Amino acid sequence: MEQTDPVKMAATGAGIAGGAALVAPVAPPLLHGLAGIAVVGLGVVAVGTLVMKATGALKGVEKSAKSTMEKKTFR
C-alpha cells in the first residue's frame, strides 16, 4: 500500500488554493465578457437571418409582380 505524504498533500492543497485565490478576482468580469460576446453574436446571427429572409421575400414579391405583368402584357 502506498502511504500519502502529508507535507506533499499540504503543498498541493496550498498551490491549488493559491491559484484559485489569484484567479478569483479576474473570473467574474471574464465570464461576463464572454457572456456578452455570446449575446452579441446571437444578435448578429438573428439580424442576419432576418435580413436574408426579408430580402428573399421582397425578391419573391418582385418576381411574382414581374411575371404577373408579363402575363398581362402578352395576352
N, CA, C and O atoms as a MOPAC input file, in Angstrom:
PM7 MOZYME 1SCF
protein

 N      0.82700 1    -1.19000 1     0.00000 1
 C      0.00000 1     0.00000 1     0.00000 1
 C      0.86700 1     1.24700 1     0.00000 1
 O      1.91900 1     1.31000 1     0.63600 1
 N      0.38700 1     2.22300 1    -0.73100 1
 C      1.10900 1     3.49000 1    -0.80400 1
 C      0.68800 1     4.38500 1     0.34500 1
 O     -0.49800 1     4.53200 1     0.63800 1
 N      1.66700 1     4.97300 1     0.98000 1
 C      1.35900 1     5.91700 1     2.05800 1
 C      1.39700 1     7.33500 1     1.49400 1
 O      2.25200 1     7.67100 1     0.67400 1
 N      0.46600 1     8.14700 1     1.94300 1
 C      0.43900 1     9.52800 1     1.47600 1
 C      1.31900 1    10.38700 1     2.36300 1
 O      1.35200 1    10.22200 1     3.58300 1
 N      2.02000 1    11.29100 1     1.74100 1
 C      2.89500 1    12.20400 1     2.45000 1
 C      2.09200 1    13.45300 1     2.80300 1
 O      1.67600 1    14.17800 1     1.89900 1
 N      1.86100 1    13.72800 1     4.09300 1
 C      1.04400 1    14.87000 1     4.46900 1
 C      1.64800 1    16.21300 1     4.04400 1
 O      0.91100 1    17.15300 1     3.74700 1
 N      2.95800 1    16.30900 1     4.01400 1
 C      3.59400 1    17.56400 1     3.60900 1
 C      3.34300 1    17.81700 1     2.12000 1
 O      3.06300 1    18.94200 1     1.70400 1
 N      3.45100 1    16.74800 1     1.32900 1
 C      3.21000 1    16.87800 1    -0.10500 1
 C      1.74400 1    17.22500 1    -0.36600 1
 O      1.44800 1    18.04400 1    -1.23600 1
 N      0.84000 1    16.61700 1     0.36900 1
 C     -0.58500 1    16.91200 1     0.21700 1
 C     -0.88500 1    18.36100 1     0.60400 1
 O     -1.67000 1    19.03000 1    -0.06800 1
 N     -0.26800 1    18.84800 1     1.68000 1
 C     -0.48200 1    20.22000 1     2.12000 1
 C      0.07100 1    21.20100 1     1.08500 1
 O     -0.54000 1    22.23800 1     0.82500 1
 N      1.20700 1    20.88200 1     0.50500 1
 C      1.80000 1    21.75500 1    -0.50600 1
 C      0.91700 1    21.80200 1    -1.75800 1
 O      0.72600 1    22.86300 1    -2.35200 1
 N      0.39000 1    20.65500 1    -2.14700 1
 C     -0.50100 1    20.60600 1    -3.31000 1
 C     -1.77100 1    21.39700 1    -3.03100 1
 O     -2.22600 1    22.16100 1    -3.88300 1
 N     -2.33900 1    21.22200 1    -1.86100 1
 C     -3.54800 1    21.96200 1    -1.48300 1
 C     -3.30300 1    23.45900 1    -1.43300 1
 O     -4.15100 1    24.24300 1    -1.85800 1
 N     -2.15100 1    23.86000 1    -0.91600 1
 C     -1.82600 1    25.28400 1    -0.85100 1
 C     -1.64300 1    25.85600 1    -2.25400 1
 O     -2.02900 1    26.99400 1    -2.52200 1
 N     -1.06100 1    25.07200 1    -3.13600 1
 C     -0.88200 1    25.52800 1    -4.51500 1
 C     -2.21900 1    25.71000 1    -5.22100 1
 O     -2.41600 1    26.69300 1    -5.93400 1
 N     -3.12100 1    24.78500 1    -5.03000 1
 C     -4.44900 1    24.89100 1    -5.64400 1
 C     -5.20600 1    26.07700 1    -5.06200 1
 O     -5.83000 1    26.84100 1    -5.80000 1
 N     -5.15500 1    26.23500 1    -3.73700 1
 C     -5.85400 1    27.35000 1    -3.09400 1
 C     -5.24600 1    28.69500 1    -3.51900 1
 O     -5.97300 1    29.66600 1    -3.72900 1
 N     -3.93700 1    28.74800 1    -3.64100 1
 C     -3.28200 1    29.97900 1    -4.07700 1
 C     -3.64800 1    30.34100 1    -5.50300 1
 O     -3.90100 1    31.50500 1    -5.81400 1
 N     -3.67500 1    29.33900 1    -6.36700 1
 C     -4.06700 1    29.57900 1    -7.75600 1
 C     -5.51000 1    30.04600 1    -7.84600 1
 O     -5.82100 1    30.94700 1    -8.62600 1
 N     -6.39100 1    29.44900 1    -7.06300 1
 C     -7.79700 1    29.85300 1    -7.06500 1
 C     -7.94900 1    31.28100 1    -6.54000 1
 O     -8.77500 1    32.04500 1    -7.03800 1
 N     -7.15300 1    31.63500 1    -5.54000 1
 C     -7.22300 1    32.99000 1    -4.99000 1
 C     -6.73500 1    34.03300 1    -5.99900 1
 O     -7.23800 1    35.15600 1    -6.02800 1
 N     -5.77200 1    33.66300 1    -6.80900 1
 C     -5.28100 1    34.59500 1    -7.83000 1
 C     -6.26400 1    34.75400 1    -8.99100 1
 O     -6.37600 1    35.83700 1    -9.56700 1
 N     -6.97200 1    33.68200 1    -9.33300 1
 C     -7.89300 1    33.70800 1   -10.46200 1
 C     -9.24600 1    34.29100 1   -10.07000 1
 O     -9.94500 1    34.84000 1   -10.92200 1
 N     -9.62900 1    34.18600 1    -8.81000 1
 C    -10.96900 1    34.57000 1    -8.35800 1
 C    -11.35200 1    36.02000 1    -8.70000 1
 O    -12.48100 1    36.23000 1    -9.14200 1
 N    -10.49700 1    37.02000 1    -8.52600 1
 C    -10.91700 1    38.38700 1    -8.86600 1
 C    -11.08800 1    38.62400 1   -10.36600 1
 O    -11.81000 1    39.53400 1   -10.77200 1
 N    -10.43800 1    37.82000 1   -11.17700 1
 C    -10.46400 1    38.01100 1   -12.62000 1
 C    -11.61900 1    37.24600 1   -13.26800 1
 O    -12.10600 1    37.64100 1   -14.32800 1
 N    -12.05500 1    36.16800 1   -12.64700 1
 C    -13.04000 1    35.27800 1   -13.26000 1
 C    -14.40000 1    35.93200 1   -13.52000 1
 O    -14.90700 1    35.78600 1   -14.63200 1
 N    -15.02400 1    36.64000 1   -12.57700 1
 C    -16.36000 1    37.19300 1   -12.86800 1
 C    -16.39000 1    38.17800 1   -14.03600 1
 O    -17.27000 1    38.05800 1   -14.88900 1
 N    -15.47400 1    39.14600 1   -14.11700 1
 C    -15.52100 1    40.02800 1   -15.30000 1
 C    -15.25800 1    39.27900 1   -16.60000 1
 O    -15.83400 1    39.60400 1   -17.63800 1
 N    -14.39600 1    38.28700 1   -16.54100 1
 C    -14.09700 1    37.49900 1   -17.73000 1
 C    -15.33400 1    36.72400 1   -18.17800 1
 O    -15.63900 1    36.67300 1   -19.36900 1
 N    -16.04100 1    36.12500 1   -17.23200 1
 C    -17.25800 1    35.38500 1   -17.56400 1
 C    -18.33800 1    36.31900 1   -18.10300 1
 O    -19.04800 1    35.96800 1   -19.04500 1
 N    -18.46400 1    37.49900 1   -17.51500 1
 C    -19.44100 1    38.47100 1   -18.00600 1
 C    -19.08600 1    38.91800 1   -19.42900 1
 O    -19.96200 1    39.08400 1   -20.27800 1
 N    -17.80800 1    39.10500 1   -19.66600 1
 C    -17.37900 1    39.49900 1   -21.01400 1
 C    -17.67100 1    38.41500 1   -22.03900 1
 O    -18.14400 1    38.70900 1   -23.13700 1
 N    -17.39300 1    37.16000 1   -21.68700 1
 C    -17.67200 1    36.05700 1   -22.60200 1
 C    -19.17000 1    35.92100 1   -22.85500 1
 O    -19.59300 1    35.66500 1   -23.98300 1
 N    -19.96900 1    36.09300 1   -21.80800 1
 C    -21.42500 1    36.02400 1   -21.97700 1
 C    -21.90900 1    37.16700 1   -22.87400 1
 O    -22.79500 1    36.97000 1   -23.70500 1
 N    -21.33800 1    38.34500 1   -22.71000 1
 C    -21.70600 1    39.47700 1   -23.55300 1
 C    -21.35900 1    39.23500 1   -25.00900 1
 O    -22.13500 1    39.57200 1   -25.90400 1
 N    -20.20400 1    38.65800 1   -25.24500 1
 C    -19.80000 1    38.34400 1   -26.61800 1
 C    -20.75800 1    37.32700 1   -27.22700 1
 O    -21.12200 1    37.43600 1   -28.39700 1
 N    -21.16600 1    36.33800 1   -26.43400 1
 C    -22.10300 1    35.32800 1   -26.93500 1
 C    -23.44900 1    35.95100 1   -27.27300 1
 O    -24.04900 1    35.61300 1   -28.29400 1
 N    -23.92800 1    36.85600 1   -26.42800 1
 C    -25.22500 1    37.50000 1   -26.67500 1
 C    -25.15100 1    38.36900 1   -27.92000 1
 O    -26.07300 1    38.36000 1   -28.73500 1
 N    -24.07800 1    39.11200 1   -28.07400 1
 C    -23.91300 1    39.94800 1   -29.26400 1
 C    -23.83300 1    39.07200 1   -30.51200 1
 O    -24.41800 1    39.40100 1   -31.54400 1
 N    -23.12200 1    37.97700 1   -30.41600 1
 C    -23.01600 1    37.05600 1   -31.55100 1
 C    -24.36800 1    36.49400 1   -31.95000 1
 O    -24.67700 1    36.39900 1   -33.13800 1
 N    -25.17300 1    36.12300 1   -30.97100 1
 C    -26.51300 1    35.61800 1   -31.26500 1
 C    -27.38000 1    36.69600 1   -31.90200 1
 O    -28.17300 1    36.41500 1   -32.80100 1
 N    -27.22400 1    37.93100 1   -31.43300 1
 C    -27.97100 1    39.03700 1   -32.02000 1
 C    -27.59100 1    39.26400 1   -33.46700 1
 O    -28.45500 1    39.51700 1   -34.30600 1
 N    -26.31200 1    39.17700 1   -33.76500 1
 C    -25.84300 1    39.36100 1   -35.14300 1
 C    -26.40300 1    38.26100 1   -36.04000 1
 O    -26.82300 1    38.52600 1   -37.16700 1
 N    -26.40700 1    37.04500 1   -35.54600 1
 C    -26.95000 1    35.93200 1   -36.33000 1
 C    -28.44100 1    36.12900 1   -36.57200 1
 O    -28.92800 1    35.90700 1   -37.68000 1
 N    -29.16400 1    36.54700 1   -35.53800 1
 C    -30.60900 1    36.76100 1   -35.67400 1
 C    -30.91200 1    37.86900 1   -36.67900 1
 O    -31.80400 1    37.72200 1   -37.51500 1
 N    -30.18200 1    38.96600 1   -36.60100 1
 C    -30.40500 1    40.07600 1   -37.53500 1
 C    -30.04100 1    39.65500 1   -38.95400 1
 O    -30.75700 1    39.98900 1   -39.89800 1
 N    -28.95300 1    38.93400 1   -39.11400 1
 C    -28.56500 1    38.45600 1   -40.44600 1
 C    -29.61300 1    37.53600 1   -41.04500 1
 O    -29.91800 1    37.62900 1   -42.23400 1
 N    -30.16400 1    36.65200 1   -40.23400 1
 C    -31.21000 1    35.75500 1   -40.70500 1
 C    -32.45000 1    36.53900 1   -41.10700 1
 O    -33.06300 1    36.26300 1   -42.13800 1
 N    -32.81500 1    37.51300 1   -40.29100 1
 C    -33.98600 1    38.33900 1   -40.59200 1
 C    -33.80100 1    39.10900 1   -41.89700 1
 O    -34.72300 1    39.18900 1   -42.70800 1
 N    -32.62400 1    39.66900 1   -42.09900 1
 C    -32.34300 1    40.42100 1   -43.32700 1
 C    -32.40600 1    39.49600 1   -44.53900 1
 O    -32.96600 1    39.86200 1   -45.57200 1
 N    -31.83900 1    38.31300 1   -44.41700 1
 C    -31.85600 1    37.36800 1   -45.54200 1
 C    -33.28000 1    36.95500 1   -45.88200 1
 O    -33.63100 1    36.86700 1   -47.05800 1
 N    -34.11000 1    36.70000 1   -44.86200 1
 C    -35.49500 1    36.30300 1   -45.11500 1
 C    -36.28100 1    37.46000 1   -45.72900 1
 O    -37.07400 1    37.25100 1   -46.64700 1
 N    -36.06800 1    38.66000 1   -45.23500 1
 C    -36.77600 1    39.82400 1   -45.78100 1
 C    -36.35400 1    40.06600 1   -47.22400 1
 O    -37.19200 1    40.37300 1   -48.07200 1
 N    -35.07300 1    39.93200 1   -47.50600 1
 C    -34.58500 1    40.11600 1   -48.86900 1
 C    -35.18300 1    39.05700 1   -49.79200 1
 O    -35.61400 1    39.36400 1   -50.90300 1
 N    -35.20600 1    37.81900 1   -49.32800 1
 C    -35.79000 1    36.74300 1   -50.12500 1
 C    -37.27100 1    36.96700 1   -50.37100 1
 O    -37.76900 1    36.71200 1   -51.46800 1
 N    -37.97800 1    37.44300 1   -49.35200 1
 C    -39.40800 1    37.70400 1   -49.51000 1
 C    -39.64200 1    38.83800 1   -50.49500 1
 O    -40.54600 1    38.76000 1   -51.32700 1
 N    -38.84300 1    39.88100 1   -50.41000 1
 C    -39.00100 1    41.00000 1   -51.34000 1
 C    -38.65700 1    40.60000 1   -52.76700 1
 O    -39.31100 1    41.04400 1   -53.71100 1
 N    -37.64700 1    39.77500 1   -52.93000 1
 C    -37.30100 1    39.29600 1   -54.26900 1
 C    -38.41700 1    38.41600 1   -54.80700 1
 O    -38.73200 1    38.46600 1   -55.99600 1
 N    -39.01200 1    37.61600 1   -53.94400 1
 C    -40.13200 1    36.77100 1   -54.36800 1
 C    -41.31800 1    37.59600 1   -54.79800 1
 O    -41.97700 1    37.26200 1   -55.78300 1
 N    -41.60700 1    38.66700 1   -54.08300 1
 C    -42.71200 1    39.56100 1   -54.44900 1
 C    -42.39900 1    40.24900 1   -55.76700 1
 O    -43.26700 1    40.40100 1   -56.62700 1
 N    -41.15900 1    40.65900 1   -55.91200 1
 C    -40.74100 1    41.34300 1   -57.13900 1
 C    -40.85800 1    40.40400 1   -58.33700 1
 O    -41.33400 1    40.81200 1   -59.39700 1
 N    -40.43100 1    39.16000 1   -58.18100 1
 C    -40.51300 1    38.18900 1   -59.27300 1
 C    -41.96800 1    37.89500 1   -59.63200 1
 O    -42.31800 1    37.80900 1   -60.81000 1
 N    -42.81400 1    37.74000 1   -58.61000 1
 C    -44.21200 1    37.42800 1   -58.90600 1
 C    -44.89700 1    38.62800 1   -59.56100 1
 O    -45.76600 1    38.44000 1   -60.41300 1
 N    -44.53200 1    39.84600 1   -59.18800 1
 C    -45.10900 1    41.03600 1   -59.81300 1
 C    -44.66900 1    41.13500 1   -61.26500 1
 O    -45.47000 1    41.48200 1   -62.13300 1
 N    -43.41200 1    40.83600 1   -61.53600 1
 C    -42.90800 1    40.87400 1   -62.90600 1
 C    -43.60200 1    39.81700 1   -63.76200 1
 O    -44.00700 1    40.09200 1   -64.89100 1
 N    -43.73700 1    38.62100 1   -63.22500 1
 C    -44.37200 1    37.56300 1   -64.01000 1
 C    -45.84300 1    37.87300 1   -64.26100 1
 O    -46.37000 1    37.53800 1   -65.32200 1
 N    -46.50900 1    38.50400 1   -63.30800 1
 C    -47.90900 1    38.89000 1   -63.49000 1
 C    -48.02100 1    39.95300 1   -64.57100 1
 O    -48.92200 1    39.90200 1   -65.40800 1
 N    -47.10400 1    40.91700 1   -64.55400 1
 C    -47.13900 1    41.98700 1   -65.56000 1
 C    -46.81500 1    41.42400 1   -66.93800 1
 O    -47.39800 1    41.85500 1   -67.93200 1
 N    -45.89400 1    40.46500 1   -67.01000 1
 C    -45.54500 1    39.86100 1   -68.29000 1
 C    -46.73100 1    39.07600 1   -68.85500 1
 O    -46.98500 1    39.10900 1   -70.05900 1
 N    -47.44000 1    38.38700 1   -68.00100 1
 C    -48.60300 1    37.62800 1   -68.44000 1
 C    -49.69500 1    38.56100 1   -68.97100 1
 O    -50.35600 1    38.25300 1   -69.96300 1
 N    -49.87200 1    39.69000 1   -68.30900 1
 C    -50.92000 1    40.63800 1   -68.71600 1
 C    -50.55100 1    41.34800 1   -70.01900 1
 O    -51.43800 1    41.63300 1   -70.82300 1
 N    -49.27100 1    41.64000 1   -70.25000 1
 C    -48.89200 1    42.37500 1   -71.45100 1
 C    -48.88800 1    41.48600 1   -72.68400 1
 O    -49.12200 1    41.96900 1   -73.79200 1
 N    -48.62800 1    40.19800 1   -72.51200 1
 C    -48.57900 1    39.31000 1   -73.66300 1
 C    -49.93100 1    38.73600 1   -74.03500 1
 O    -50.05600 1    38.13600 1   -75.10300 1
 N    -50.92700 1    38.89000 1   -73.22100 1
 C    -52.24800 1    38.33100 1   -73.53100 1
 C    -53.07200 1    39.26200 1   -74.30000 1
 O    -54.21100 1    38.94200 1   -74.64100 1

